[in-house]
Amino acid sequence: SLRAVVRRAIEHIRLQRENIQLREAVNLKRITEALGSTLELNEVLQVVLESALAEASADFGAVLLDCKDQERIRLAASRGEGEAPVDLSILDPLESLDAWREGSQKSILIKAGEETPFPCPLLARESRKSAMNVPLRAKGEFIGVLHVAREICPDSFTEGNLETLQMIAAQATFAIENASLYDNLHHDYMAIIRALANAVEAKDPYTRGHGDRVVKYTQSIGRCIGLDEEHLEKLKVASILHDIGKIGIRDQVLLKPGPLTDAEYSEMKLHPIIGDRILEPIRSLKDIRMWIYQHHERLDGKGYPEGIGGDDLVTPSRLLIVAEVFDALVTERAYKPAWSMEKVINFLRKNADTHFDREMSEVLIQLLQEEGESFYKENVIVY
């Protein structure tokens, strides 16, 4: 009967809606879990974009963040197949930037053929057919825009697509806020680490910049041997702080222009122990403390302070050992001139498997041969 047909049609529509709602709930849960798995802002933004592209069936996505303190916007992330450039110069005049902020406060859906209602470098892309902008907020304050576009697919977005993007943006806001807080804390943390290192360098002009250079060398070698970002970040801190214990060495020993006596050298060899004691209360530096403690050890066990070697020296310690010695060789010190690159390479080869890990030595030699003296003569700050 007609009534039965209508009932079946209504039931079919209801089931379709429930299926869509269930799929959206499952996808939202997946997105929430993915966003909660990291505090790195760049990773958060990539998760947001991947989710937005997939859920909206878009082929280009981007996040613009509002840098209010600098009166500019930043293309924080972009992803997709679009070929057209993102021209941020559209917002160079302050009045255009203000117009963008005002226009971006609300969600917007632009269908194929429709004009851009306000200055926006994303909506103005020539390849754009249909696009959506959704505002991102933190603690109620506008912080930027989540944008997706169809630049290959000719079909326009729907209101349903816009609602989905708004849900993703709502989840993204919390993740971005947490990641930004973490980013600020990390920046302050690194500033404190740097201040500690400055305290040592203020005592000894010959080591000024030594930590910065060791950072560069450990990062370069570490990437070549395949260390992950977590280890590289920890190595950065270890490289900056490896000589922190020298703050406890008497000036007449630390700054002595000539060779040290046996007693003075014994005192100098205490600086890894002093550094370990200084850093001991900081629980987050537990691994890093060990690397710093071992940075004057040798592979053959003839180093200090423990005289350990072989398998007792972990990879980051081995890396720090060769980087620290390398910088001492190529820079002028009170007791010696800077060595030539050829002399350094010969020294590294001669002392592989005794003083240094052979793999670390070979990687460093390869970097020197590829980049030449610019590898160690250019002033580089990498944090």
LOSEMAR-543917 format. One record per atom (N, C-alpha, C): x, y, z. Coordinates in steps of 0.1 Angstrom, whole numbers, plus 2048, in hexadecimal, padded with zeros to 3 digits. Last residue first. Layout:
<atoms>
XYZ...
</atoms>
This chain:
<atoms>
AB090E8B0AA490B8B9A9E9198BCAC79118A2ABD90889CAB29058A6ADD927894AD69258A0ACA91D89CAFD929886AF0924885AE9922892B16936874B10937881B0193387FB2C921862B21929862B1A92A870B4090E866B4491C867B38926866B388F4862B3B8F8870B3F907871B308F2848B298EA852B2B8EF860B42900839B3590783CB2E8FF847B568EF832B588F783EB4B8FE842B418D5823B4D8DD824B4E8E4831B2B8C581DB298D381FB358DC821B368AB817B2B8B180FB2A8C0810B4A8A882BB4D8A681DB438AC813B3A8AA842B458B483FB498B3830B2989483FB248A2840B2E8AC83CB3D880841B35881835B2E88F834B4588385BB4F885850B47887843B2D87C869B3388A86AB3D88D85FB2B861861B2186B85DB2687985EB4385786DB4185785FB3686085AB3D85C889B49862882B47862873B2784C88DB2685A88FB31861888B32832887B2783787FB26846880B4683089CB4A83188EB3F836885B488448B9B4083A8B1B4383B8A2B6984D8C4B5B8508BFB558438B9B808428CFB7A84D8D6B6B84F8D1B7E8298C0B8582A8CCB7F8368D4B6E82A8A9B6E81D8B0B7781E8BDB8284489CB7683C89BB7882E8A1B9A85189BB9484F8A8B868488A8B9F855880BA984E888BA384A895B89864877B8C856872B9584E87BB8D87C886B81874887B83866882BA688487BBA488188AB9887888CB9F889861BA987F864BA887A873B8E89E865B8989285FB93886862B9F8B2870B948AD878B8F89F872BB08B785BBB68B1867BAB8AB870B9E8C2848BA58B5845BAB8AF851B968D9855B8C8CE853B938C1850BAD8E486FBA88E4861B9E8D885FBA68F0890BAB8E7887BA58E8879BAD90F8A1BA390689ABAA8FD890BC890D8BABC19138AFBB690A8A9BC690A8DEBCA9058D1BC290D8C6BBF9148F7BCA90C8F7BCE9068E9BA89228F3BB39298F9BC09218F8B9D9198D2B9C9198E0BA89208E6B8A91A8B4B9691F8BBB9391E8CAB7A8FD8A7B7A90B8ACB8790E8B4B7C8E28A0B7B8EC895B7A8FB89AB7D8D48B9B888D48AFB888DF8A5B658D98C6B728DD8CDB7D8DE8C3B548CD8B4B548DB8B5B608E18BCB5C8B28B8B5D8B88ABB5D8C78ACB548AD8D2B628AD8CFB658B48C2B388AF8CEB3F8B78D8B4D8B98D5B3389A8BCB2F8A88B9B378B28C2B3B8838CAB428878BEB3F8958BAB298848E0B378838E2B3F8888D6B0F8838D5B1488F8DCB238908DEB0F8698CCB0E8748C2B138818C9B1185B8E3B1B8598D9B1B8658CFAF98628EFB058668F5B118658EBAE68578DDAE78668DEAF486A8E5AED83A8E1AEF8418D4AEF8518D6AFE833900AF38338F7AF583C8EBB1782090CB1582D906B0982D8FCB1A806911B1580E91CB1281C917B267F98FCB177F98FCB11802907B4380D8FFB3C8038F8B2D8048F9B4981B920B4981B911B4181090BB5482E93CB4B824936B4D825927B5F84094EB68837947B6082C941B5185495CB50846960B5A83D95AB5386E951B5886C95EB5885D963B6D866938B69869945B5A86E945B7C84C924B78859926B7485C935B8283391CB8D83B921B89849924B7182290EB7082291DB7B82A923B6F8248F3B7981A8F8B7981A908B5E8398EFB5982B8EBB628218F1B5E84F90BB6384B8FEB5E83D8FBB4E86C91AB5285E91AB5885B90CB4488591BB5288491AB5787691BB2888191DB2D888911B3C889910B19875932B2286D92AB2A87491FB0988993CB12883945B1D87B93DAF888D926B0189892AB0C892933AEA875926AF287891AAFD88391EADE87793FAE786C93DAF086F931ACD88D93CAD888D946AE2883943ABA88492AAC488E925AD088E92FAAA873939AB286E92FABE87792BAA088894CAA787C950AB0876946A938A094AAA089F943AA8892947A7C8A0959A7A89F94AA8889D943A858A5973A8189896FA80896960A9D8B7980A948B8975A918AB96FAB18B2993AA38B4998A998B598CAC98AE983AC28A3989AB48A698EAD88C3979ACC8BF971AC38B4978AED8C498BAE58D0988AD88CC982AF88AB988AF28AF995AE98BB993B028AC96EAF88A2972AF08A697FB158C0971B0A8C2969AFE8B896CB278B2982B218BE987B148C197EB2F89E96FB2989A97CB218A6982B3B8AD95BB2F8A5958B288A1965B508BA96AB458C2965B398B9960B678AD973B5B8AC97BB4F8B3975B7C8B3963B758A7960B698A5969B878C9970B808CB964B778BF960B968BB984B8A8C4987B818C697BBA98AF975BA08A797DB948AF981BB68C596BBAF8BD962BA58B4969BC28CE983BB88D797CBAF8CE972BD38B9987BC98BC991BBE8C598BBE48BB971BDC8AE973BD18B197DBDF8DB962BE78D296ABDE8C596CBD78E5940BD38E394EBDD8D9955BE78FD92ABE48EF92EBE08EE93DBD991F92BBE3914927BDE90692BBC592F934BC9930926BD2925921BA9927948BB8927947BBC926938B8F92794EB93931945BA3931943B8B911960B83912953B8991C949B9D918974B9F90C96DB9890D95FB9593097DBA392F97ABA6922973B7992C982B7D934977B8C932973B6F90A98BB7691798FB7A91E982B508FD981B5F8FC981B6590A983B358FF97FB3A8FB98DB4A8FA98DB2F902966B2C90E96EB3290B97CB338EB959B3F8F495AB3C900962B1B8DE957B228DC963B2F8E4964B128E493DB0C8EB948B148EA955B188D8925B238DD92DB1E8E5939B008D091AB0A8C691DB158CB926AEA8DF912AED8DF920AF98D6924AE78DD8F6AE88EB8FDAEE8EA90BAE58C28F4AF08C98EDAF28D78F3ACE8BC901ADA8B7906AE68BE901ABC8C98F0ABD8CD8FEACA8C9903AC08B98D9AC18C88D8AC48CD8E6AB88A08E2AC68A38DFAC98B18DEA9D8A38E3AA48A18EFAB38A48EDA988A68C7A948B18D0A9C8AF8DDAA188D8BEAA78998BAAA58A58C3A8E87C8CBA9C87B8CFAA48888CAA778858BDA788858CCA868858D1A7C87F8A2A7B88D8A7A7C88F8B6A9486489FA8786A89EA878788A5AB285F88CAAC861899A9E868897AC1859874AB3855876AAD856883ADA86286FAD9854874ACB850877AD487C867ADA87385DAD9865862ACA88887EAC1886873AC787C869AE288888DAD7880892ACD87E887AF289A87FAF688C87FAEA883883AE38B2883AE68AD876AEA89E876AE18B389FAD58B2897AD88AD889AFC8B58A7AF48A98ABAE78A88A3B028CE89AB098C1896B018B589AAF18E18A7AF18DF898AF78D1894AFA8DE8C1AEC8DB8BDAEB8D88AFB138E78BFB118D98C2B038D58BFB0E9028BCB148FA8B1B128EB8B3B039098D4AFB90B8C8B019028BDB189048E6B0C8FC8E7B048FD8DAB2B9188DDB2E9098DCB219018DCB259328E2B2092C8D6B2391E8D4B429348F5B3693B8F1B329368E3B5A9298FEB4F9208FBB429278F7B6993F902B6E9368F8B6392B8F5B5F94D918B5C95290AB609498FFB50942933B5A93D92AB5894291CB3A94D940B4694B948B5294993EB2594C92EB29959933B3795893BB2193192BB28938920B2D946925B1292C942B1F926940B2792E936AFB93B93DB0293D949B10937949AF1930926AF893D925B00940932AE591992FAF2918927AF9925926ACF92593CAD991D944AE691C93CAC2930926AC8939930AD2931939ABA919918AC4922912ACB92B91CAA791092AAB3907927ABE910921A95925927A9B922934AA891A933A8D92190DA9492E911A9B92D91EA8190990EA8E90A906A9591790AA6B91091DA74906922A8290791BA5E92290CA63927919A6E91D91EA579108F8A6091B8F4A66921901A478FE906A538F9900A5D9058FDA3191090BA3990A916A47905911A299148F1A2E91F8F9A3691A905A218FA8EAA2B9018E2A3190D8EAA0C8F68FCA188EE8FDA248F48F69FA9098F29FF90A900A0C9029029F68FE8D99FC90B8DAA0290E8E89EA8E68E09F78E68D99FE8F38DA9D28F08EB9DB8E88F39E98E88ED9C78FD8D49CA9058E19D48FD8E99C58E88C39CE8F38BF9D18FB8CC9B18D98D09BE8D38CE9C98DE8CB99C8EA8D09A18E68DD9AF8E08DB9988ED8B499B8F98BC9A18F58CA9918D48AA99E8D98A79A28E58B09768D28B19808C98B798E8CF8B696C8E68A096A8E78AF9748DE8B69748DD88797A8E988C9788EB89B9628C78859718C58859788D188B94A8D588494D8CC88F95C8C989094D8E386D94C8EB87994E8E288594D8CF85A9598D685C9598DE8699328C785C93D8BD86094A8C58629258DE8539238D986192E8D086592E8DD8389328E88419308E58509228C682E9318C782F9358D28389078D083090C8C483891B8C48399078E381D9068E782B90A8DC8349208D98059138DA80A9138DF8189368E37EA9348DE7F79258E07FB9328DB7C69338E47D29318DD7DF9478C87AF93A8C97B893D8D37C395F8C57A29568D079E94A8D27A797E8BD7B09708B97AF9678C57AC9938D07B29938C67A79858C17A598F8E07C79968E67BC9978DD7B097E8E67E397E8DD7D89848E47CB98C8ED8039878F17F69878E57ED98C8F982598D8EE81B9878F380E99A90884299590A8349978FD82C99891786099A90A85A99390B84C9A893486E99E92E8659A29208609AD94488E9B09418809A593A8799A594D8A69B394B8A49B794789698E95F8BA99195B8AD9A19598AB9869538DA98D95D8D29919578C597C93F8EB9739498E59799538DC99292F8EF98D9378FA9849428F59989318CE99E92C8DA9999358E598B9288AE98B9308B99929298C598892A88B98E92389698F92C8A296E92B87297793187C97C92888696F91C85296991B86097392286A96791E83096F92383B96892184896690B81296090E81F96B91482996090B7EE96890C7FA96090F8079639027CC95B9047D89639047E497A9097BC96D9087B796390A7C299A9187B998F9157C29829147BA9AF9217AA9AA9147A899E9107B09B493A7B49AE9397A79A892B7A49AD9447D59B593B7CC9AD9397BF99E9527E79A29597DB9AA9507D199C9437FE9909447F699394A7E89B69498089B293B8059A693B7FB9B896480D9C195E8049BE95080099D97B80D9A296E8139AB96780998899581099599180D99A98581496698980A96F99181197D98D80E9579787F99509837FF95998D80795E96C7DA96396C7E795E9797EE9429607C694D9697C99519687D793A9407B893794B7C19449537C494292A7A993D9367A293A9427AA9399127C19409157B493A9217AD9339217E19319177D793891C7CA93F92580193F92B7F493E9217E993792982193791F81793692780994493284193F93683494192B82A94193C86394393185993D93684C94F95B86F94495286D94794786296696986E96096687B95595C87A97197285797496485B96D96086896B98D85496498384B96697585097D99886796E99A86896798F86099699085C99298C86A98398D86B99499D84399598F8449919898519949B884C9889B28449889A38449AD9B98579A29BB8609959B68599BC9B68409BE9AC84B9B29AD8549B59CD8329B29C082C9B29B58379C09E08439B29E08419AD9D383B9DB9DB8409D59D784D9C69D784B9E79CA8239E29D68299DA9D38369EB9AD81F9F69B68249F09C482A9DB99A8169D79A08239E29A98289E79907FF9D99967FE9D599E80B9FD9838069FE9918049F19988029F99688069F596F8129F797E8119EE9537EF9F49607EF9F09687FC9F49337E99ED93B7F39F49487F49F39277C69FA92C7D29F09337DC9E390A7B89E49197BA9EB91D7C69E08EF7BA9EC8F47B49EE9037B79D48D77D29D38E47CB9E08E97C69D38C07E19D88BF7D39D88CC7CC9DF8C28039D68BF7F89DC8C07EB9E48DA81D9E58CC8189DB8CA80D9F48EF8349EC8ED8289EE8DF8239F89058509F98F784B9F08F783E9FB920856A0091685FA0190885AA0093C8499FB930844A0292584C9F795785EA0194D85B9FB9418559F397B85D9EE96D85E9F896385A9FB9978729FC98F8669F5982868A039A68899FA9AB87F9FB9A4872A0F99A89EA1899E892A109A48879FC9938AFA0799B8B4A109A08A99EB9838A09E79908A39F29998A89EB96D88A9F69728939F49808969D59558839D69648859E096888F9DA93B86C9DA94087A9DC94F87A9CA9268559D09348579CF9378669CD9078479CA90E8549D191C8549BE8F582C9C88FE8329C390383F9B98DE8119B68E381E9C18EC8239AA8CE7F59B48D87FA9B08DD8079968BD7EE9A38BA7E99AE8C47ED97C8AE8029838BA7FC9908B57F79698A081196C89C8049728A87FC9678A582C9608AE8239628AB81497689283796889283B96089B83199089682C98988982B97A88B82D9968B08339968AC82598E8A08239958AE85098C8B784898B8B38399AA89C85599C8998599928A18519C08AA84C9BD89D8469AE8998499BE8C185D9BC8C284E9B98B58489C28B68769B68BE8739B48BE8649DB8AB8739D08A28769C38A98739EA8C386F9E98B98659DE8AF8679E78CF8889E18D587C9E08CC8709F58BD8999E68C089B9E08C588EA0E8C088FA088B388D9F98B588FA148DB896A148D7888A0D8CA885A128D98B2A098E18ABA088DD89CA138BD8C6A1B8C48BCA118CC8B3A068AC8D6A058BA8DAA0E8C28D19F18908CD9FD8988CC9FB8A68D19D98838D09E587A8D09F28838CF9C28918CC9C688F8DA9D38888DB9BD88E8B19C189B8B69C789A8C49B48738B19C08778AA9C68848AF99D8758C09A886D8C59B58718BE98E8868AF99188A8BD99D8828C298B8768999928828989978878A597C8618A398985E89E99186B89D96586F8AA96C8688B597A8668B095D87789096088189A96887B8A695785E88596286688096687188994185789694D84E89595985689092F86B88F93486A89D94186189E92C86787493287487893787388791F84E87492C85086E93385D87290885588291184B88891F84D8828FC86787090086C87D90A8628848F985585A9018618589068668668E68438668F383E8618FD84A8608D185486B8D884E8768E68498728CA85A8518CF8658598D685F8658C38408488CE8488418D385284A8AD83B8588B983385A8C583A85389B84F84F8A084F85D8AD84785E89884683489E8538378A385484588B82E83A89882E83389F83B83587483784687D82E84E88B82E84786884383086B84B83C87684484586482D82086D83881B87184182785381E82F86081882C86982382783D82F82F84382B83C85182683983683081483A83C81B84283982882F81581183A81A80983F82781081881482282480C82583181081D80782581580B8288228188218268038187FD80A8247FC80F82880A8087F480080080080080980C800
</atoms>
